[in-house]
Amino acid sequence: QSAKIGCKLFTIKSNVSWTRKTIKMFIDELGKYRQHLSSVSDDEQQQNHMKITVCTYLLQQFSDSYQHKIMYPYQERVNQLLSSLIRFYIKTIWNATEFVGPLPENENKNVNNSASKDIPNWYHQIGTYSVFGDDPKTILSANDLPSNAEFIPYHAAELTINLHSYYLLQHMQFDDDANLSVEQKMNELDILDNPIIFFQEMRQVLNNIDNEVMYGNTGDVKDGKVKSNEVEFVKYLQSKW
């Protein structure tokens, strides 16, 4: 919420705006305060070291925001926090075996005493097939997969890497940007696999999933509507989020 408010405050570009004038006054006062702390004797500066450090950091954050170098103060920190949340949500969905499989401390116990749950049906349906030594130009359908094809469910780390790569391709500025192909941008950023193709294939996988297989037991139907709290996939998300 604070980031949303900060974004609104610092996107104002008109210097006649009272909001922008107020921010400028605050920045000027911070600059004067830092100058005052730095103008004292060396001994006093040692005592004021923490104050000077904090003041300098605040001044940099607000000045960069005011000059539109960043969207709002502490944007990098907010990005890091949001990234951690996104990684957790992705892992919750796509690493189902790590959440509902046998607990590590029970792995060596008797099966009947193991605290485990069944892996959701949809976990084994959402992924891709890997074939050792396959021809990348050959497109295979689900009906003509070779016998040595291995099904690999999507993994949170894999999704996170591709999301990050996609973000870089969309937001990084390059020289002669308009004339650069995606492959050339990938070379500039040392990105090995094309994230656009990855998500195109993932979308195709999701579109082709049978809803009954995906959700399992859909529960009771009342007045022509399925009770969503009985749907396996929805129940899983509700319990984990």
N, C-alpha and C positions, 0 to 999 in steps of 0.2 A: 504494500500500500504506500509506503514511504517513497519507493522508487517511482511509482506512478505519479505521485504528487511532485517529486523532484523533476521528473521528465516534463511535466506541464509547465513548471516554473521556469526551467532553463531553456525551453524551446522558443521562448519569446525573443524576437530579434529586434524589435523596435526600441531604440534608446530613449524614447519619450515615455515608455511604459513605466508606471510607478513600481511595478514588480521588478523590472530590470534595474531601475534606479536604486531600489532598496538593496538588491543583491550587490550592486556596485559599492554602495556605502558600507556594507558589511565587509566586503573584500578590502576596501581601503582601510577600515579600522583594524582588520587583522594585520595588514601590512605595517601600520603604525605601531601596533603592539609588538610585533616581532622585531621591528627596528629598535624599539625601546629596550626590549630584553637583550638585544645584541650590543647595545651601546654602553653597557655597564662594564665594570672591571672584570678581569679574567676570573677572579674568585667567585664573583656573583654570577658570571655566565655559567660556571660549573654547577652552581646551585640551581640555575634556571635551565639546565640542559634539557630536562624533560618537557618543560613548558615551551622551549624554543622548537623542539622536535615536533610536538603536537601542533603548535601554531603553524609551522612550516608546512606540515602535511595538510592541514585544513586549508591553508592559503592556496596550495597547489591544486587541491581538489575543486575548490570553488572557482578559482581563476580559470582552470581548464574547462569547467562547465560553462562559465560565463562566456568564454571565447569559442564555445561549441566544439572543443577538441574531444570532449566526452559528453554523453547525453545528460548526466547528472552526477553529483558527488558520490564517490564510492561505487561507481558503476561496475568496476572490475570485481569488487568483492561481491556485489549482488549477483553478477554473472556466475561467479564460482559457486555461490549457494544454490542458485537455480540449477546449475549444471549437476550438482550433487543430488538434488531432488529428482531431476529427470533421470539420472543414472539409476537411482533407487527404484523409481516407478518402472523403468524398462526392465530392470532385473527381476522385479516382482512378477511381471507378466511373462517374460520370455525365459527365465531360468526356473521354471516351475519345479524341476527335480530338486533344486537346492532348497526349496521351501516346503515341499510336501513329501519328499522322499524320506527314507529312514534317517533318524538322527545319528550323527557320527558315533556317539557314545554307546549306541545300541547295536552297532553293526555286527559285533562279535557275540551278541546274545542269541538266545533261542528265538527263532522267527516268531513264535507265538507271543513272546514277550516284547517284541520290538515295537516301539512307538512310531508307527509309520502310517501313511495314508496312500491311497491309490493316486497315481499320477493322472492328472486330467486328460481326457481323450484328446482334446484339442492340441495338447502339447506335442503329441506325436504326429500331428497333421500339418503343422505350420513350420516349414523349413524347405531346404533344397537338397538335391541329390549330388553327391560328389562321385566322379568316376576317375580312377587313376589312369593317367595317360590318354585322356579323351581328347578328341579334336574340338577346340573351342568354336570352330565354325559350324559344327554339327548341332542342330537343334532337335532335342528329343522330347517326345510327348510322354505322358505318364504311362501309356500303354506299351511303349517299346523301349523301356529302360533296360540296359544290359544287366546281366546277373550280378556283376561285381559293383553295381551302384550302391552307394551307402547314403542312407537318409541322415541328414544333419539338421536338427532343429536350430532355429535362429537363436543366437546367443546375445546377451545384453552387451557384452564388450564389442561384438561385431557391429551391432546396431549403433552403439555410441560412436565408434570410430567413423562409420559411414556418415552419421549425422554431422559430426565435426568436419569431416572432409567436404560435405555438401555445403555447410555454412561458409567455409573458407572460399570455396569456388564462387559462391554468390556474393560475398561481401568484400573480399580482398580487391584492392585496386592495383591494376597492372599498367605498365607503359604500353601504349597502343592497345588498350583493353578491347576496343571494339573489333579489332581484327584478329584477336587471338582465339583459337579453338579451345574447346574444353580440354583436349589432350595436351595442348601447349600450356594451359594454366596448371594442369595436373603436374606436368614436368617442373614448372616453376616452384610449385609447393611440395614437391617430392611425394605426391599422392600416387600410390601404385594402382589401386583399383578404382574404377569409375563409380562414384556413389550414386549417380543418376541411374545408371543401369541396374545397380543393386536394388534400389527402391522401386524401379519399374518391375523387376522380376518379383520382388516381394509383394507388390500390389497384385500382380497376376496370380500369385499363389493364394493370397487372401480372397480374391474374387472367385477362385475356383473351389473353395472349401465348401463342403456340404454342411449346411447349417445344423443338421441333426448330428453329424459327427462332431462338429465344432462345439455345440452346446450340450450334447448328451441328453439327459432327461429334461424335457422342457416343462415338466410339472403339470399342474391342473390348468384346465381352460375354463374360464368363467366369463359369460357374456361375450364369447368370441375372442377373448383376449387372454394371452398367456401371462400367468403371474410371474413377473420378471424376477422376483426373489427366489423362484424355484429353478431358474436357469443356472446350470453349472458354472458357466463362464462368468456370469454376473455375480453369483454368490462368491466365487473365488476372488474377484476383484474387490468386492465389498469387504471381505474378511481380511484382505491383505493391505488395502489402502486405508 
